Amino acid sequence: LFTRTLKVAMLGESAVDARVAPIYKRYPDVDTTILAGAGEIELHFRTRGTTLDAAQARADEVAELVEDELDDAVYSRNGESLEQIVSYWLQMRNATVAVAESCTGGLLAERITSISGSSRYFLGGAVVYSNQLKTEFAGVPEEMIHRHGAVSREVAAALAEGIRYRCESTFGVGITGVAGPSGGTSDKPVGLVFHAVASDTGTEIVQRTFPGDRKRIRRFASTMALDMLRKKLM
C-alpha cells in the first residue's frame, strides 16, 4: 500500500477537482481523495501493488500528471508544509524576509518562525494595527492612508516596501485587510485583504476577498502571502 500526497495553494477545491478529475478517473485502481483547508488543498493518491515499488510507481504516475496540470500551484509532493517550502527557497537563494502585518496580527510571522532555523532568513517585522504605527514602523505616508484608506493596494505596497527598507531584507511582505466580523463596508467588505511582496525587482500586489469567519480569513491571508513569497523565490 502506498500513498502520494500533493499539496496545492490558493486554488479552490471545486476548481482543482474540475481540472484533475479527467486525469484521476482514468486510474480506477488508484483511490483519489481531495481535502480542503483555508487556502490549501491536499490530493491523496493511494494504491496497492504486488510490491511497494510497484504501488509507488502507479501512484506517482497519476500524481505526476496532476502536477503537470496544476503547475506551480503545487508546492509539495512529500508532505512539507508551505512554511517549510518557503524556508527551503529562502535558504537556497540566501535571501531574507521581513513582514508588516495589520489584519493577520502576527500570524504570518508566527508561521514563518514555526520552522527551526528561521533566524537564518527571518529578520523580523511589525504588527501595525493602528495607522500611526503603519507610519512610524513601516514608513507609510499619513497622506496615503488618508487618501486611500488603511485597507488599500497602495498601503499594502507601502507596508512591504517600508519594512523591507527598515529591516534591510531581500523581501518585504505587507498585509492589510478587514478580518471581521465588524468593520466591513460596501466598498471594503469583510474578507477583503491586500497582500504585497516587495523586492529589488519591484512590488507585487494581490487583492483577494476570502470567505469565512475571522480566524479563517486570517489563515487565508497568511497563506496567500506565503504563496506569493514562494512563487517570487522560484
C-alpha positions in Angstrom: 0.0 0.0 0.0 1.4 3.4 -1.0 0.1 7.0 -0.8 1.4 10.0 -2.6 0.2 13.4 -1.4 0.3 16.7 -3.4 -0.3 20.0 -1.6 -1.8 22.9 -3.5 -2.0 26.6 -2.5 -4.7 29.2 -3.2 -6.9 27.2 -5.6 -10.5 26.3 -4.7 -11.5 22.7 -4.1 -14.0 22.6 -7.0 -11.6 24.3 -9.4 -8.9 21.8 -8.6 -11.3 18.8 -9.0 -12.6 20.2 -12.3 -9.0 20.3 -13.7 -7.7 17.0 -12.3 -10.8 14.7 -12.4 -10.3 13.8 -16.1 -6.8 12.5 -15.1 -7.5 10.5 -12.0 -10.7 9.0 -13.3 -8.5 7.2 -15.9 -7.0 5.3 -13.0 -9.7 3.3 -11.2 -7.1 1.3 -9.3 -5.9 4.5 -7.6 -8.1 5.9 -4.8 -8.1 9.7 -5.0 -9.1 11.9 -2.1 -9.3 15.7 -2.0 -9.1 17.5 1.3 -9.6 21.3 1.6 -8.4 23.8 4.1 -8.1 27.6 4.3 -6.2 28.3 1.1 -4.7 24.9 0.8 -5.7 21.6 -0.9 -4.3 18.1 -0.3 -4.6 15.5 -3.0 -4.1 11.9 -1.8 -3.4 9.1 -4.3 -3.5 5.6 -2.7 -3.0 2.3 -4.4 -1.9 -1.3 -3.8 0.7 -3.3 -5.7 2.4 -6.7 -5.6 5.4 -4.8 -4.2 5.9 -1.4 -2.6 7.8 -0.2 -5.6 5.0 -1.2 -8.0 2.4 0.6 -5.8 4.6 3.7 -5.6 5.1 3.8 -9.4 1.4 3.6 -10.0 0.5 6.4 -7.5 3.4 8.6 -8.8 2.2 8.1 -12.4 -1.2 9.8 -11.5 0.4 12.4 -9.3 2.9 13.5 -11.9 0.1 14.0 -14.5 -1.8 16.1 -11.9 1.2 18.1 -11.0 1.8 18.9 -14.7 -1.8 20.1 -14.9 -1.7 22.3 -11.8 1.8 23.6 -12.5 3.3 25.9 -9.8 0.1 25.8 -7.7 1.6 22.5 -6.4 4.1 23.4 -3.6 4.8 20.0 -2.1 4.8 16.3 -3.1 6.5 14.9 0.1 4.3 16.2 2.8 6.1 19.5 3.6 4.2 22.5 4.9 4.1 25.8 2.9 6.2 27.3 5.7 8.9 24.6 5.1 8.9 25.1 1.4 9.3 28.9 1.8 12.2 28.2 4.3 13.8 25.9 1.7 13.7 28.5 -1.0 14.8 31.4 1.2 17.9 29.5 2.3 18.7 28.2 -1.2 18.5 31.8 -2.5 20.4 33.1 0.5 17.6 35.6 1.0 16.0 37.3 4.0 12.4 38.5 4.7 10.7 41.0 7.0 6.9 41.5 7.4 4.5 44.3 8.3 1.1 42.9 9.2 -2.2 44.5 10.0 -5.2 42.2 9.9 -3.2 39.0 10.4 -1.9 40.3 13.7 1.4 38.5 13.6 0.1 35.2 12.2 2.4 35.4 9.2 5.5 35.9 11.4 4.3 33.1 13.6 4.1 30.7 10.7 7.5 31.6 9.3 9.2 31.3 12.7 7.5 27.9 13.4 10.3 26.4 11.3 13.5 25.6 13.2 16.4 27.7 11.9 14.2 30.5 10.7 16.5 33.0 12.3 18.8 32.5 9.3 16.3 34.2 7.0 13.6 35.9 9.0 14.8 39.3 10.2 11.6 40.4 12.0 8.8 42.8 11.4 5.9 44.7 12.9 2.2 44.2 13.7 0.9 47.6 12.6 -2.8 47.7 13.6 -3.0 51.5 14.1 -2.5 54.0 11.3 0.1 55.7 13.5 2.3 52.6 13.7 1.9 52.0 10.0 3.6 55.3 9.6 6.1 55.0 12.4 7.2 51.4 11.9 6.8 50.9 8.2 7.1 54.4 6.8 3.6 54.5 5.2 2.9 58.2 4.5 0.0 59.6 6.5 -1.4 61.3 3.4 -1.5 58.0 1.6 -3.6 56.4 4.4 -6.0 59.4 4.4 -6.4 59.3 0.7 -6.7 55.6 0.0 -7.6 54.2 3.4 -5.6 51.8 5.6 -7.1 48.8 3.6 -5.9 49.5 0.1 -3.4 48.4 -2.6 -1.3 51.5 -2.0 -0.9 50.9 1.7 -0.2 47.2 1.3 2.6 48.1 -1.1 4.0 50.8 1.2 4.0 48.4 4.1 6.0 45.8 2.1 8.4 48.4 0.8 8.8 50.2 4.1 9.5 47.2 6.2 12.0 45.9 3.6 13.8 49.3 3.7 13.7 49.5 7.6 15.0 45.9 8.0 17.3 45.8 5.0 15.8 42.5 3.9 15.8 40.9 0.5 12.0 40.7 0.6 9.3 42.7 2.4 5.8 41.4 2.9 2.8 43.7 3.7 -0.8 42.6 4.6 -3.8 44.8 5.3 -7.4 43.9 5.3 -10.8 43.5 7.0 -10.8 40.3 9.1 -14.3 40.9 10.5 -16.8 40.2 11.8 -17.2 44.0 12.0 -15.6 46.8 10.1 -16.7 46.0 6.6 -18.4 48.4 4.2 -20.0 48.1 0.8 -16.7 49.2 -0.8 -14.4 47.2 1.5 -16.3 44.1 2.8 -15.3 41.7 5.5 -12.8 39.3 4.0 -11.1 41.9 1.7 -7.3 41.6 2.0 -4.4 43.2 0.1 -1.1 41.4 0.1 2.2 42.8 -1.2 5.7 41.4 -1.7 8.5 43.8 -2.3 12.0 43.1 -3.7 14.6 44.8 -5.7 12.7 43.8 -8.9 9.5 45.6 -7.8 6.4 45.1 -5.7 3.6 42.6 -6.5 0.2 43.2 -5.0 -2.7 40.7 -4.8 -6.3 41.6 -3.8 -8.5 38.8 -2.6 -11.8 38.5 -0.8 -11.9 35.5 1.5 -14.9 33.7 2.9 -15.5 32.6 6.5 -15.0 33.9 10.0 -12.2 36.0 11.4 -9.9 33.0 12.1 -10.4 31.6 8.6 -9.8 34.9 6.9 -6.6 35.5 8.7 -5.4 32.0 7.8 -6.3 32.5 4.2 -4.4 35.9 4.2 -1.2 34.4 5.7 -1.3 31.5 3.2 -1.7 33.9 0.3 1.3 35.9 1.5 3.5 32.8 1.9 2.5 31.5 -1.5 3.3 34.8 -3.1 6.7 34.7 -1.5 7.3 31.1 -2.6 6.5 32.0 -6.2 8.7 35.1 -6.1 11.6 32.9 -4.8 11.0 30.3 -7.5 
